[in-house]
Amino acid sequence: MKKGPSGNPVFQTKITSANVQIKEMLLGYFIGPFLAFISNAIFGTYLNRYYTDVIGLTNWAHTFAVLMPMVSVIFVILGNLFIGRLIDNNRSAHGKARPFLLKAAPLVVIAIIMLFLAPNNGSALTLVWIAVSYNLYYAVAYPLFYTSHSSMVGLSTRNSKARGMLATFSNASGVAAIGIGASIIFPLFQGMLFVTKDGGVDAAASYSAWRTFILGLVVVTFIGITIEYFFTRERITEENQKLNITQEKLSMKKQLKAVVSNRYWWLIIVYFLLFQFSGIIKNGSMSYYARWMFGAADETTAGGYMSMLGLIGGIPTAIGMFLAWPIAHKLGKQKAVVIGMLISVAGGMVSFLDVHSFTFVCAGVVLKGIGSIPAMYVTLALLSDVLDHLEAKNGFRSDGVTMSIYGAIMVGTNGLGSGIINALLSLGGYDASLAVQSDTTQTALIICYLVIELVCYGIIAFMLLFLKVEKHIEEDHKAILKEQKRKVLAAGGEWIEPAKRLIMEQEEADKQAELSRIKELKAKCQKKGLDFETENQKHLNKTAKKRKS
């Protein structure tokens, strides 16, 4: 591996094993992304409330509140496509996507701070500031991180089992950020950030509280992105580097033609669009629903309702992390998702027994969560299967364009969802300063929090009946290896079977790790006046004991 940016070895990945191991799963695909996702998860639930309740957009800028996030979707799509193009054309020794994680970290921090520096004076400057900062975050900074992050599972390994585990941890990080960070922990502080006054929201006090809170949030985000960078590795990208296969720079037109002509690609992309869109609407309206539909007297009480919803609704999601893959292995990924979606639709109907009852709504959320387990954890691996299928068919990978579109969906639906929520709230006469909302506003909240997601889940269940990509996995991998072998031999290189190559690479990695350990131990012994042979034997005895146990 070459040195990192500026020739500094400090930028090297900390993952040296040829095979995926637990350290990579935990740090690179769960802890790092979890910390990085917390800020965006909070924004998905609360940024629109900040705009409507603190800045007051739905009171004095109705049209802007509806159209700005929707129009911004155009810039989000363009930003993601541009970033995907950068990833496709990147030839760094550290991978195609990983280097952009490091570049994204400071930019995300700046964009988040800018979001909450908008002047709260109801002026044209406020609207311009919101439009610019919103697009800086959602169309530039966050896509730079998210598209890179989303590419990592597909580029990490071809081992189906290992890829499945990484997909599980990667998806779990996002689910945990929403379920734990934005839906359980954060609501406990809701009363501190949406300060109650006369039954409504005190905009001035809330504005000041948010500006203080956001400083701590950006630190957590920066640390999370950095951890993911250092504890991930692109083994598939390295394959061609180690085999000395020249990577062709593909035009956007050629890549788009390759992906849009494949029905599996369309099915998985439309799935992500519907699943993410419905989730954004639900999560974005959750805070409003908890505040106005359960009879909460203030924001603290509403935060308690929301925290309980997140905690109880998150239980099946947490358990699902361990159940998703056994279910998927038994039924197949596609079939598991379809059956799960049908269970979600049936279970979610329980909420309609009484939309003002916390008990019934919570029961519907739990049952819906149980059914969505496969969709949450295995679909990223299913997308990787589709990318492998495209590689086998076309002779080149389409990660960049696919993940840029995927990223545009995952990020762009935030704006689309916010616009729809704001439109329904405006039509319903929503006013955050009131103690009770109108029947029309309450109907809008029922549609947003309960109805839209169930409709999308029903469509998904039908649509994915036709996603049969898993039946091609074995033949796809054979075709990919055949093409790799042809290119290696054509270039005058030596072809080594992948299984043997992995063993050789792991042996070399173990050898280098042992040399580094010995060097570090010698330095430590010299510094502390210890006997190297004695200390080394202690380590060897301890290692041998672990192997026997």
C-alpha positions as CSV (number, residue, x, y, z in Angstrom):
1,M,0.0,0.0,0.0
2,K,1.2,3.5,-0.8
3,K,1.4,6.2,1.7
4,G,-1.6,8.4,2.4
5,P,-2.3,12.0,1.7
6,S,0.8,14.3,1.7
7,G,2.9,11.1,1.9
8,N,2.2,10.7,5.6
9,P,1.9,7.1,6.8
10,V,-0.4,8.3,9.6
11,F,-3.3,8.1,7.0
12,Q,-2.9,4.4,6.5
13,T,-5.8,2.1,7.3
14,K,-5.6,0.2,10.6
15,I,-7.1,-2.8,8.9
16,T,-4.4,-5.2,7.6
17,S,-6.1,-8.6,7.6
18,A,-7.0,-10.2,4.3
19,N,-10.3,-11.4,5.7
20,V,-13.0,-9.3,7.5
21,Q,-12.6,-9.5,11.3
22,I,-14.5,-8.3,14.3
23,K,-12.4,-5.1,14.8
24,E,-13.4,-3.9,11.3
25,M,-17.0,-4.8,11.8
26,L,-17.3,-3.0,15.2
27,L,-15.2,0.1,14.6
28,G,-15.4,0.6,10.8
29,Y,-19.0,-0.4,10.2
30,F,-20.8,0.2,13.5
31,I,-19.2,2.5,16.1
32,G,-17.7,5.0,13.6
33,P,-20.8,5.3,11.4
34,F,-23.1,5.4,14.4
35,L,-21.3,8.4,15.8
36,A,-21.2,10.0,12.3
37,F,-24.9,9.4,11.7
38,I,-26.2,10.8,15.0
39,S,-26.3,14.4,13.8
40,N,-28.1,13.5,10.6
41,A,-30.6,11.3,12.5
42,I,-31.4,14.2,14.8
43,F,-31.8,16.5,11.8
44,G,-34.1,14.0,10.1
45,T,-36.4,14.2,13.2
46,Y,-35.9,17.7,14.4
47,L,-34.4,20.1,11.8
48,N,-37.8,20.7,10.2
49,R,-39.3,21.4,13.7
50,Y,-36.4,23.8,14.2
51,Y,-37.4,25.6,11.0
52,T,-41.2,25.6,11.8
53,D,-41.2,26.1,15.6
54,V,-38.0,28.1,16.3
55,I,-37.5,30.0,13.0
56,G,-41.3,30.0,12.4
57,L,-41.2,29.4,8.6
58,T,-44.7,28.0,8.4
59,N,-46.0,31.2,10.0
60,W,-44.3,33.8,7.8
61,A,-42.8,32.0,4.9
62,H,-45.3,29.2,4.0
63,T,-44.2,28.9,0.3
64,F,-40.5,28.9,1.1
65,A,-41.0,26.2,3.8
66,V,-42.7,23.9,1.3
67,L,-40.6,24.6,-1.9
68,M,-37.1,25.2,-0.6
69,P,-36.5,21.6,0.6
70,M,-38.2,20.2,-2.5
71,V,-36.3,22.3,-5.0
72,S,-33.1,21.5,-3.1
73,V,-33.6,17.8,-4.1
74,I,-32.4,18.8,-7.6
75,F,-29.1,20.1,-6.1
76,V,-28.8,17.0,-3.9
77,I,-29.1,14.7,-6.9
78,L,-26.6,16.7,-8.9
79,G,-24.2,16.7,-5.9
80,N,-24.5,13.0,-5.4
81,L,-23.9,12.3,-9.1
82,F,-20.8,14.5,-9.1
83,I,-19.5,12.8,-6.0
84,G,-20.2,9.4,-7.5
85,R,-18.2,10.4,-10.6
86,L,-15.3,11.4,-8.3
87,I,-15.4,8.0,-6.6
88,D,-15.5,6.2,-10.0
89,N,-12.5,8.1,-11.3
90,N,-10.4,7.9,-8.1
91,R,-7.4,5.7,-8.4
92,S,-5.9,6.2,-4.9
93,A,-4.0,3.3,-3.3
94,H,-6.3,3.7,-0.3
95,G,-9.4,2.8,-2.4
96,K,-12.0,4.5,-4.5
97,A,-14.4,5.7,-1.7
98,R,-12.4,5.7,1.6
99,P,-10.3,8.8,0.8
100,F,-13.5,10.9,0.5
101,L,-14.5,10.0,4.0
102,L,-11.5,11.9,5.3
103,K,-12.2,14.9,3.1
104,A,-15.9,14.9,4.2
105,A,-15.2,15.2,7.9
106,P,-14.3,18.9,8.2
107,L,-16.8,19.9,5.5
108,V,-19.7,18.2,7.4
109,V,-18.7,20.0,10.6
110,I,-18.7,23.4,8.8
111,A,-22.0,22.7,7.1
112,I,-23.7,21.7,10.4
113,I,-22.6,24.8,12.2
114,M,-23.9,26.9,9.3
115,L,-27.3,25.3,9.5
116,F,-27.8,26.8,13.0
117,L,-26.2,30.2,12.5
118,A,-29.2,31.5,10.4
119,P,-30.4,34.8,11.8
120,N,-33.8,34.5,13.6
121,N,-35.3,37.8,12.6
122,G,-37.8,36.9,9.9
123,S,-35.9,38.7,7.2
124,A,-34.9,37.8,3.6
125,L,-31.4,37.2,4.9
126,T,-32.8,34.4,7.0
127,L,-34.3,32.7,4.0
128,V,-31.1,33.1,1.9
129,W,-29.0,31.7,4.8
130,I,-31.3,28.7,5.3
131,A,-31.3,27.9,1.5
132,V,-27.5,28.2,1.3
133,S,-26.7,26.3,4.5
134,Y,-29.3,23.6,3.8
135,N,-27.8,22.9,0.4
136,L,-24.2,23.1,1.6
137,Y,-25.1,20.3,4.1
138,Y,-27.5,18.1,2.0
139,A,-26.1,18.6,-1.5
140,V,-22.4,18.8,-0.8
141,A,-21.1,17.9,2.7
142,Y,-23.3,15.0,3.7
143,P,-23.4,13.3,0.3
144,L,-19.6,13.4,0.2
145,F,-19.6,11.3,3.4
146,Y,-22.7,9.2,2.8
147,T,-21.9,8.1,-0.8
148,S,-18.4,7.1,0.3
149,H,-19.8,5.3,3.4
150,S,-22.4,3.5,1.4
151,S,-19.9,2.2,-1.1
152,M,-17.8,0.5,1.5
153,V,-19.8,-2.7,2.0
154,G,-19.8,-3.4,-1.8
155,L,-16.1,-2.7,-2.0
156,S,-15.0,-4.4,1.2
157,T,-15.0,-8.1,0.2
158,R,-16.6,-10.7,-2.2
159,N,-17.1,-13.1,0.6
160,S,-20.9,-13.4,0.8
161,K,-21.0,-14.2,4.5
162,A,-18.5,-11.5,5.5
163,R,-20.3,-9.0,3.2
164,G,-23.6,-9.9,4.9
165,M,-22.1,-9.2,8.3
166,L,-20.7,-5.9,7.3
167,A,-24.1,-4.9,5.8
168,T,-25.7,-5.9,9.0
169,F,-23.3,-3.7,11.1
170,S,-23.5,-0.9,8.6
171,N,-27.3,-0.8,8.6
172,A,-27.4,-1.3,12.4
173,S,-25.3,1.9,12.8
174,G,-27.9,3.9,10.9
175,V,-30.8,2.3,12.7
176,A,-29.2,2.8,16.1
177,A,-28.4,6.4,15.3
178,I,-32.1,7.0,14.6
179,G,-33.6,4.6,17.2
180,I,-31.2,5.4,20.1
181,G,-29.8,8.8,19.3
182,A,-32.7,10.6,17.7
183,S,-35.7,8.7,19.1
184,I,-34.7,7.6,22.7
185,I,-31.8,9.7,24.1
186,F,-32.4,13.1,22.4
187,P,-36.1,13.4,23.2
188,L,-35.2,13.4,26.9
189,F,-33.6,16.8,26.3
190,Q,-36.4,18.0,24.0
191,G,-37.8,20.3,26.6
192,M,-34.4,22.0,26.9
193,L,-34.2,22.7,23.2
194,F,-37.8,23.4,22.4
195,V,-38.5,25.6,25.5
196,T,-42.2,25.7,26.4
197,K,-44.0,29.1,27.0
198,D,-47.8,29.4,27.6
199,G,-48.3,25.9,26.2
200,G,-46.4,26.6,23.0
201,V,-42.8,27.0,22.0
202,D,-40.6,29.9,23.1
203,A,-38.7,30.6,19.8
204,A,-36.1,33.0,21.3
205,A,-35.1,30.7,24.2
206,S,-35.1,27.7,21.9
207,Y,-32.9,29.4,19.3
208,S,-30.2,30.1,21.9
209,A,-30.3,26.6,23.3
210,W,-29.8,25.0,19.8
211,R,-26.8,27.1,19.0
212,T,-25.0,25.8,22.2
213,F,-26.1,22.2,21.7
214,I,-24.8,22.0,18.1
215,L,-21.2,22.5,19.1
216,G,-21.0,19.2,21.0
217,L,-22.8,17.4,18.1
218,V,-20.2,18.4,15.5
219,V,-17.4,17.0,17.7
220,V,-19.1,13.6,17.9
221,T,-19.8,13.6,14.1
222,F,-16.1,14.4,13.2
223,I,-14.8,11.6,15.5
224,G,-17.2,9.1,14.0
225,I,-16.3,9.8,10.3
226,T,-12.6,9.6,11.2
227,I,-13.0,6.3,13.0
228,E,-14.8,4.8,9.9
229,Y,-11.9,6.0,7.6
230,F,-9.2,4.3,9.7
231,F,-11.0,1.0,10.3
232,T,-12.3,0.1,6.8
233,R,-10.6,-1.4,3.8
234,E,-11.5,-1.8,0.1
235,R,-10.4,-5.3,-0.7
236,I,-12.2,-5.4,-4.1
237,T,-10.5,-2.2,-5.2
238,E,-7.2,-3.7,-4.1
239,E,-7.8,-6.8,-6.2
240,N,-7.1,-5.0,-9.5
241,Q,-4.2,-3.1,-8.0
242,K,-2.5,-6.3,-6.8
243,L,-3.3,-8.1,-10.1
244,N,-1.9,-5.1,-12.0
245,I,-5.2,-4.7,-13.9
246,T,-5.5,-1.3,-15.5
247,Q,-8.7,0.4,-14.5
248,E,-10.6,2.0,-17.4
249,K,-12.0,5.5,-16.7
250,L,-15.7,5.0,-17.6
251,S,-17.9,7.7,-18.9
252,M,-21.1,8.5,-16.9
253,K,-23.1,7.7,-20.1
254,K,-21.6,4.2,-20.3
255,Q,-22.2,3.5,-16.6
256,L,-25.8,4.8,-16.7
257,K,-26.5,2.7,-19.8
258,A,-25.2,-0.4,-18.0
259,V,-27.3,0.1,-14.9
260,V,-30.6,1.4,-16.3
261,S,-30.9,-1.5,-18.7
262,N,-31.0,-4.0,-15.9
263,R,-34.4,-4.7,-14.2
264,Y,-32.7,-5.9,-10.9
265,W,-31.0,-2.5,-10.6
266,W,-34.3,-0.6,-11.0
267,L,-36.1,-2.8,-8.5
268,I,-33.5,-2.3,-5.8
269,I,-33.2,1.4,-6.4
270,V,-37.0,1.9,-6.3
271,Y,-37.1,-0.1,-3.1
272,F,-34.6,2.2,-1.4
273,L,-36.5,5.2,-2.7
274,L,-39.8,4.0,-1.2
275,F,-38.3,2.7,2.0
276,Q,-36.3,5.8,2.7
277,F,-39.0,8.2,1.6
278,S,-41.6,6.6,3.9
279,G,-39.1,6.5,6.8
280,I,-38.2,10.2,6.4
281,I,-41.9,11.2,6.5
282,K,-42.5,9.0,9.6
283,N,-39.4,10.2,11.5
284,G,-39.8,13.8,10.4
285,S,-43.4,13.9,11.8
286,M,-42.7,11.8,14.9
287,S,-41.8,14.7,17.1
288,Y,-45.0,16.6,16.0
289,Y,-47.1,13.5,16.6
290,A,-45.8,12.9,20.1
291,R,-46.3,16.6,20.9
292,W,-49.9,17.0,19.6
293,M,-51.6,13.6,19.3
294,F,-51.2,12.1,22.8
295,G,-52.4,15.1,24.8
296,A,-48.9,16.2,26.0
297,A,-49.0,19.4,28.0
298,D,-45.5,20.5,27.2
299,E,-42.3,19.5,25.3
300,T,-40.8,17.6,28.2
301,T,-43.9,15.3,28.4
302,A,-43.9,15.0,24.6
303,G,-40.2,14.1,24.7
304,G,-41.0,11.4,27.2
305,Y,-43.7,9.9,24.8
306,M,-41.3,10.1,21.9
307,S,-38.5,8.5,23.9
308,M,-40.8,5.6,25.0
309,L,-41.9,5.2,21.3
310,G,-38.3,5.0,20.3
311,L,-37.3,2.6,23.1
312,I,-40.2,0.2,22.7
313,G,-40.3,0.4,18.9
314,G,-36.5,-0.1,18.8
315,I,-36.5,-3.4,20.8
316,P,-37.4,-5.6,17.7
317,T,-34.9,-3.6,15.7
318,A,-32.1,-4.3,18.1
319,I,-33.1,-8.0,18.4
320,G,-33.4,-8.1,14.6
321,M,-29.7,-7.4,14.2
322,F,-29.1,-11.0,15.4
323,L,-32.1,-12.5,13.7
324,A,-32.0,-10.9,10.2
325,W,-29.3,-13.1,8.7
326,P,-30.4,-16.4,10.1
327,I,-33.8,-15.6,8.6
328,A,-32.2,-14.4,5.3
329,H,-30.0,-17.5,5.1
330,K,-33.1,-19.8,5.6
331,L,-35.5,-18.0,3.3
332,G,-33.2,-16.0,1.0
333,K,-32.7,-12.2,1.2
334,Q,-35.4,-11.3,-1.2
335,K,-38.1,-13.6,0.2
336,A,-37.3,-12.5,3.8
337,V,-37.8,-8.8,2.9
338,V,-41.1,-9.5,1.0
339,I,-42.6,-11.6,3.9
340,G,-41.4,-9.0,6.4
341,M,-43.0,-6.1,4.5
342,L,-46.4,-8.0,4.5
343,I,-46.1,-8.5,8.3
344,S,-45.3,-4.8,8.7
345,V,-48.4,-3.8,6.8
346,A,-50.7,-6.1,8.8
347,G,-49.1,-5.1,12.2
348,G,-49.1,-1.4,11.5
349,M,-52.9,-1.4,11.1
350,V,-53.2,-1.9,14.9
351,S,-52.3,1.8,15.4
352,F,-55.6,2.8,13.7
353,L,-57.6,1.3,16.5
354,D,-57.0,4.6,18.3
355,V,-54.6,7.1,16.8
356,H,-54.6,9.1,20.0
357,S,-53.8,6.1,22.3
358,F,-50.1,5.8,23.0
359,T,-50.7,2.1,23.7
360,F,-52.3,1.2,20.4
361,V,-49.9,3.4,18.3
362,C,-46.9,1.9,20.1
363,A,-48.2,-1.6,19.5
364,G,-48.5,-0.8,15.8
365,V,-45.0,0.6,15.7
366,V,-43.6,-2.5,17.4
367,L,-45.3,-4.9,15.0
368,K,-44.3,-2.8,12.0
369,G,-40.7,-2.9,13.3
370,I,-40.7,-6.6,13.6
371,G,-41.7,-7.0,9.9
372,S,-39.1,-4.5,8.7
373,I,-36.2,-6.4,10.3
374,P,-35.0,-8.0,7.0
375,A,-35.4,-4.8,5.1
376,M,-33.3,-2.9,7.5
377,Y,-30.4,-5.3,7.7
378,V,-30.0,-7.4,4.5
379,T,-30.9,-5.1,1.6
380,L,-27.5,-3.4,1.4
381,A,-26.0,-6.9,0.8
382,L,-28.8,-7.4,-1.8
383,L,-27.6,-4.2,-3.5
384,S,-24.1,-5.6,-3.5
385,D,-25.3,-8.8,-5.2
386,V,-26.9,-6.6,-7.9
387,L,-23.6,-4.7,-8.4
388,D,-21.7,-8.0,-8.7
389,H,-24.3,-9.1,-11.3
390,L,-23.8,-6.0,-13.3
391,E,-20.0,-6.5,-13.1
392,A,-20.3,-10.0,-14.4
393,K,-22.6,-8.9,-17.2
394,N,-20.8,-5.7,-18.3
395,G,-17.1,-6.5,-17.4
396,F,-16.8,-3.4,-15.1
397,R,-18.2,-2.3,-11.8
398,S,-20.8,0.4,-11.5
399,D,-20.4,1.3,-7.8
400,G,-19.8,5.0,-8.3
401,V,-22.9,5.8,-10.3
402,T,-25.1,3.4,-8.4
403,M,-24.0,4.6,-5.0
404,S,-24.3,8.3,-6.0
405,I,-27.9,7.6,-7.0
406,Y,-28.4,5.6,-3.8
407,G,-26.9,8.5,-1.9
408,A,-29.2,11.0,-3.7
409,I,-32.2,8.9,-2.6
410,M,-31.1,8.6,1.0
411,V,-30.3,12.3,1.3
412,G,-32.7,13.8,-1.2
413,T,-35.7,12.3,0.4
414,N,-35.1,14.4,3.4
415,G,-36.0,17.5,1.4
416,L,-38.9,15.8,-0.3
417,G,-40.2,14.6,3.0
418,S,-39.8,17.9,4.8
419,G,-41.6,19.7,1.9
420,I,-44.5,17.3,2.1
421,I,-44.8,17.6,5.9
422,N,-44.7,21.4,5.7
423,A,-47.3,21.5,3.0
424,L,-49.7,19.3,5.0
425,L,-49.0,21.3,8.2
426,S,-49.6,24.6,6.4
427,L,-52.8,23.4,4.8
428,G,-53.9,22.2,8.3
429,G,-53.2,25.6,9.9
430,Y,-50.4,24.4,12.1
431,D,-49.3,26.9,14.8
432,A,-46.5,25.9,17.2
433,S,-47.6,28.6,19.7
434,L,-51.0,27.0,20.3
435,A,-51.7,24.5,23.1
436,V,-53.9,22.3,20.9
437,Q,-53.9,21.8,17.1
438,S,-56.9,21.7,14.8
439,D,-58.5,18.5,13.6
440,T,-57.1,19.2,10.1
441,T,-53.6,19.4,11.4
442,Q,-54.1,16.2,13.4
443,T,-55.3,14.4,10.2
444,A,-52.1,15.6,8.5
445,L,-50.0,14.1,11.3
446,I,-51.9,10.8,11.0
447,I,-51.1,10.6,7.3
448,C,-47.5,11.5,7.8
449,Y,-46.7,9.3,10.8
450,L,-48.9,6.2,10.1
451,V,-50.4,6.1,6.6
452,I,-47.6,6.8,4.1
453,E,-45.2,4.2,5.4
454,L,-47.7,1.4,5.3
455,V,-48.7,2.3,1.7
456,C,-45.0,2.2,0.6
457,Y,-44.4,-1.1,2.4
458,G,-47.3,-2.7,0.5
459,I,-45.9,-1.5,-2.8
460,I,-42.4,-2.8,-1.8
461,A,-43.8,-6.2,-1.0
462,F,-45.3,-6.6,-4.4
463,M,-42.4,-5.1,-6.3
464,L,-39.6,-7.2,-4.7
465,L,-41.4,-10.4,-5.8
466,F,-39.5,-9.9,-9.1
467,L,-36.0,-9.3,-7.6
468,K,-34.4,-12.7,-8.2
469,V,-30.7,-11.7,-8.4
470,E,-29.6,-14.2,-5.7
471,K,-30.0,-17.1,-8.2
472,H,-27.2,-15.6,-10.2
473,I,-24.6,-15.3,-7.4
474,E,-22.5,-18.4,-8.1
475,E,-22.4,-17.9,-11.9
476,D,-21.7,-14.1,-11.5
477,H,-18.6,-14.8,-9.3
478,K,-17.3,-17.3,-11.8
479,A,-17.7,-14.8,-14.6
480,I,-15.9,-12.1,-12.6
481,L,-13.0,-14.4,-11.8
482,K,-12.8,-15.5,-15.5
483,E,-12.6,-11.9,-16.6
484,Q,-10.0,-11.0,-14.0
485,K,-7.9,-14.0,-15.1
486,R,-8.1,-13.0,-18.7
487,K,-6.9,-9.5,-17.9
488,V,-4.0,-10.7,-15.7
489,L,-2.7,-13.1,-18.3
490,A,-3.2,-10.6,-21.1
491,A,-1.0,-8.2,-19.2
492,G,1.7,-10.9,-18.8
493,G,1.0,-11.4,-15.1
494,E,0.7,-14.6,-13.0
495,W,-2.8,-15.7,-12.1
496,I,-3.3,-17.0,-8.5
497,E,-6.6,-18.4,-7.4
498,P,-8.4,-16.0,-5.0
499,A,-8.6,-18.5,-2.1
500,K,-4.9,-19.1,-2.3
501,R,-4.2,-15.4,-2.8
502,L,-6.1,-14.6,0.4
503,I,-4.2,-17.2,2.4
504,M,-0.9,-15.8,1.1
505,E,-2.0,-12.3,1.9
506,Q,-3.1,-13.2,5.4
507,E,0.2,-15.0,6.1
508,E,2.1,-11.9,4.9
509,A,-0.2,-9.6,7.1
510,D,0.4,-11.9,10.1
511,K,4.1,-11.8,9.5
512,Q,4.2,-8.0,9.3
513,A,2.1,-7.7,12.4
514,E,4.4,-10.0,14.3
515,L,7.5,-8.0,13.2
516,S,5.7,-4.8,14.3
517,R,4.9,-6.4,17.7
518,I,8.5,-7.4,18.3
519,K,9.8,-4.0,17.3
520,E,7.3,-2.3,19.7
521,L,8.1,-4.7,22.5
522,K,11.8,-4.2,22.2
523,A,11.4,-0.4,22.3
524,K,9.1,-0.8,25.4
525,C,11.6,-3.1,27.1
526,Q,14.5,-0.8,26.4
527,K,12.6,2.2,27.7
528,K,11.4,0.5,30.9
529,G,14.5,-1.6,31.5
530,L,12.7,-4.9,31.0
531,D,14.1,-8.2,29.7
532,F,12.9,-8.7,26.1
533,E,13.1,-12.5,26.1
534,T,11.0,-12.7,29.3
535,E,8.4,-10.3,28.2
536,N,8.2,-11.9,24.7
537,Q,7.8,-15.4,26.3
538,K,4.9,-14.1,28.4
539,H,3.1,-12.9,25.2
540,L,3.8,-16.2,23.5
541,N,2.4,-18.2,26.4
542,K,-0.7,-16.0,26.6
543,T,-1.3,-16.4,22.9
544,A,-0.9,-20.2,23.1
545,K,-3.3,-20.3,26.0
546,K,-5.9,-18.4,24.0
547,R,-5.6,-20.8,21.1
548,K,-6.2,-23.8,23.3
549,S,-9.3,-22.3,25.0
